[in-house]
Structure formats: structure tokens, C-alpha cells
Amino acid sequence: MNLIENLKKGNIPDYLLSIAEDEEVEVGYLVENIIKGRIVVPKNAFREIKKPCAIGKGLTVKVNANIGTSSDYADLEDEIRKLEVAVNAGAHTVMDLSTGGDLVKVRTAILEKSPVPVGTVPIYEAAVRSIERNGSIVEMSEDEMIKAIEEQAKQGVDFMTIHAGVSSRTIKILERKKRVLGVVSRGGSFLVAWMLHNQRENPLLERFDEVLEILRMYDVTLSLGDGLRPGCLEDATDEAQIDELFLLGDLVKRAREANVQVMVEGPGHVPLNQIEANVILQKRICDEAPFYVLGPLPTDSAPGYDHIVSAIGGALAAYHGADFLCYVTPREHLGLPDEKDVYDGVSAARIAAHIADIARGNKKAILRDSMMARARANLDWEGQISCSLVPEKTKKMLLERSAGTGACTMCGPFCAIEIVKKHLGTDIDVC
Ligand code: SF4
């Protein structure tokens, strides 16, 4: 039995108790909302996870880090180091998006070493195998697509992006209403190319029940991919994106009926003034399924700083109700991230999540900022390091220019905090 089936029978696994404690919610709240489909706990039935997490309604905002090889750069050791950096920086989940080297070997190593849930996009492996065997993606067989899902589920993957919402109907919209950037989702582009070449419907949509049965058996959380997500501001919230969203809403219903945990992926490149509307639409159309946003990026024009761009969009999306932020690294649009990019990407996304948690009224998040403010008021440098979301960086920057004092040197003898404290003669109590 999978988690939903167990919960419906009244069996509550121990890991749910620790998640409830960590989130400061009643376990009954988790149970009720997992059954309703408003919270998911990505965890394969056959994998032990040291740090499982719950994503969705009323919980803290979670962060995912994408790692994995490309055909141009495939080094297993590098990916393992990136996994460690991502987890140490506070990523709640990782996705292995490998498309280069020995895919099974890379995934096996990541699954073995990851203390957090691991996600994948199985169509990548099916496409790579098809290129190896047939020389092209469009020759991929339907069975190969299903087989990749089954093999990865058996291997222990906790959540999977499945682009079942890409349909012939949406492709007709794309043909009629040309976009600036067409299709920017990798999985979405594979399927669109396959469907146009073979003049067939999306096999992941046609064989969706079969996919659900595999996911149900292994308790893999379904992450419905947004193959038509906008790749630039001009394409945002257009007919193709919203048409796919309506189909995703139907697929959410079918997944819930099949006792499969499901969340929905979202944009992408979206102007700041359209982010709230995107969250409301997703929540309404998909009956409050957890929303996993890829950014969003509210400007197209800052390659090199896209982690900051996506943190701005992510904070706003999460404030309006998005549940799960996929990090974006500074190297987005430019290349495969290195370890520093991964650290910066996770840190930026965690800061965005924390900002949203405060605005959503999360007590722990609010307390952290109160403690930081008091540590600042008391010129307590160690306290500031321990309250920081990025303690290593905080410590490094403080000590680099502290001239051996371990204190901030920005204003020299004119430290406003010190001057006023001296004259007011007050110490601020710690929380
Ligand atoms: S020296 Fe200036 S920047 Fe540093 S803590 Fe004091 S007031 Fe703030």
C-alpha cells in the first residue's frame, strides 16, 4: 500500500509524525490534506529518506535543486559534490536531470547518497536511449517512454516530472499563435517534436492510466510537467500555457482518483504583475494541488544573475500561494551549473522561500528575523551568523574585513548602533 492508501486506512507512518513536529502542525492536518491532495510527501515506497519533507497547503515553502550531467559535461564526482552542496545549503529535494554519461550509474549514486527526496524526468532517459539506438528522439517508442518511468520507479525515485499535459490540441494553438520562444521545456520539446513527426497524440496522455498505476505501486509522487511553460515574458499566460493548465487540472483529478500523490509545475518567465494571476489560476483549476514553480523569472534580461531574478519572482509566487520553488542558478541560460552556482542558486531560493514564509505568517520564520534583529542591535556577531540563512557566507564576509576584531568595520567609529546604544544605554533582550 502507498501513503494515501495507508492513510485512508488509518495507518500513519512515523516519518509523518516528525514532519508534523518540524512544521509545527498537527499530524491530523497533514493526513487530511494528503488525502485531499493539497499536500504531498514525495517518498518512494522502497526508499528510506533521512530528511523527508511535505509540500503544500499551510506548510513552509520548499526548495528544489536541479543537478545532473549533460552530454557535453558528464562527471559523476562533480554531480555528487553538487548534491552535497545543495543539501548543505538547505535544498529540501534534488532532481537528477542527467542526460549524459551512464545515466543509471549517476542516478544510483544520487539515490544512494541523497538524504532528501530525489526527482527525475524519465522522458530524458527515454530520449537518450532512443538517440543511442535510433539516432533521433522522434524514433522513441511509446513503450520506451513507459519503461523509463517503470525502471526509475523501481530504482527508488521519489517524484517524477511527467509531461502528460502536452496535447495535440495545444500544439494546434502553438501553430496558430506563434510564440517568440516556442517550447522551452526540454521534456515538452521532445514530446512536441515526437508528436509532430509521428502525427500522434502524446503517449503519456493516452497511456496516463498505465503511468498512474506504476506511480501508485511504487508510491512515486507525480509532478505534472508544464511542457508549454513560457520561455520569455511575451509568451507568459498565453493561450497555449492556459490550455495545458486546464488539461493538467483534469489529470490532477485522475491522479487523485487513482490514489497517486500529485503536484503541478508552473512557469517559467512571467512579468511580476502576472505572477499572482498565475498562482490563482493554478490553484483554482487544479483544485489546490501543490504548485511547483520554475522561477518564476520576472525579467528575461539578466543572464548571470538569474538566481536573483527567480528569487524575486519566487518570493512573490510563494507569497500568493506557490508551495515549492525550483531553484535557478546564476548560470541559467548559459551552461551547466558548477558547485558555486548550486550554492548561490539554493541560497537565493531559500531566501525567497523564507521571505514568503514570513509574509504567510509562519511563526518560526518570523522568530528567526526577530532573533537576527536583536543580535544586530546587540552587535552580537556570533548570533548574527547563527541566525543567518547563509551562515558560511555571513561569517566569511564578516571576518574578511573585520581587521581581526570579528566585528563589522563598515562605519568605523561611527557605528550608528553603537553610538545610540551608548547614549540610550539600553540592551535589547534576546527572544
Ligand atoms: S558599523 Fe555600520 S554597518 Fe556595521 S553594524 Fe555598525 S552601523 Fe551597521
Boltz pocket constraint, residues with backbone or C-beta under 6 A from the ligand:
constraints:
  - pocket:
      binder: B
      contacts: [[A, 376], [A, 408], [A, 409], [A, 410], [A, 411], [A, 412], [A, 414], [A, 415], [A, 416], [A, 417], [A, 418]]
      max_distance: 6.0
